[in-house]
């Protein structure tokens, strides 16, 4: 079969990660267009995919203003606040869309996106990439095999390494609810989705606690300057000092997010005026730096999800307690572990996780790309979600935020009915 043709809208980190699949598997996917306002990012993707001049656009608006369908599919990696307007028009024009998560940081927009996909009959697949990693597929197979017995309790930790917390959620794009959205939605809709996918049950009740606790002016070191490049007296002892993290040569993340010019000199200059040179205690951030969600499932299982922004390592850790065995797991770029402790015999069983490829999110980035291509070709896999299925993870995040702000327990069935009705009236 001929490769599926796609247009990448948003040529930042995620757009390039998905575009890399086309570079390594040109028989399956061809990137024929790009829409990106940043000239450096746009030209980089044009070069990588040899895109024709008449398929280069300076943003999603100019791409869609022609009201013509120029390819079969679009990979929408724009910033969260533009997901709704751009995707609605893409679906109206007849595109099948792979949409970066979250669908939207505005509650009713998520529901309207699902309704639009259903009304137009187009595929709207959300980038819940964890479903496509060998680690999570292996863990799901273990749970569904019955080896653990009936699942009684799940404890799931999303551990952000401290510098990633500072990079993305204090200094960076997802630092402020007004411009991005709740942190729990931005970071943990993955986690809600993977828990629902494995458990195959619905949440009945939830509550949530959390706050912005640490990244405030009152916790700044004595004499701290507004920017790390201003001769801060705490530079040697502050783990968030920006030049230590970003002023390096090379093309790796997160330094390449500061400047695509891969030199120390370019990155130092960028830090003097840009977001990422700011003291983490003197930013315009307001999203939480830690949060816990407690959930009761419809079969009686209890689940706790904890998001922590002070980790020593970027990883997810988990404990699944069943009536026959307990599973301990760790999902990390430094190595994955799944270990089962059998209750009756005391046996400890290590479950191997076989890597599929070197793409991001433990192989999930290429996994979801192949899933998208297969679905377009009429061969959907058992991990693919409809837009409505993906919506549930988003509703849980918004419900948790309502609980956190109001100190209440949320009845999810009542919540779903309420927000669906509110969206219909908007």
RAZI-V168636 format. One line per field, one symbol per residue. ss: DSSP state (@ for helix, = for strand, . for the rest). psi: psi as a letter, one per 30 degrees, with the letter a starting at -180 (. if undefined). A space follows every 50 residues. Layout:
# RAZI-V168636
ss = ???
psi = ???
This chain:
# RAZI-V168636
ss = ...======...@@@@@@@@@@@@....=======...@@@@@@@@@@@. ..@@@==..@@@@@........====...@@@@@@@@@@@@@...====. ......@@@@@@@@@@@@@@...===..@@@@.@@@@@@@@@@@@..... ===========@@@@@@@@@@...........@@@@@@@@@@@@@@@@@. ..=========.....@@@.......=..............@@@@@.... ....@@@@.....@@@@@@@@@@.@@@=...........========... .==========...========..========....======.....=== ..........@@@@@@@@@@@@@@@@..........@@@@@@@@@@@@@@ @@@@@@...==@@@@@@@@@@@@@..
psi = llkkklkkjjhbeeeeeeffeeefiffekkjflkjkfkeeeeeeeeeegh kkeggklgleeeefffgkjflelkjjhlleffeeeeeeeeeefgkkkjkk llekgkefeeeeeeeeeeefglkjkkiifffgkeeeeeeeeeeffgefak kekkkkkjjkkefeeeeegefafhfkeefdakeeeeegfeeeeeeeeeeh llkelllkklljeeilefgklkgklfkfgghkfgeffkfgkefeefilll glkfeffekfjhleeeeeeefffleffkkfghlhkgllgkkkkkkklfgf kkkkkkkkghlfkjlkklkjjlfflkkklkjlffkkkkkkjkeefgkkkk jkjkkeagllhhfeeeeeeeeeeeeeggiklgfkkleeefeeeeeeeeee eeeeefhlkkjeeeeeeeeeeeefg.
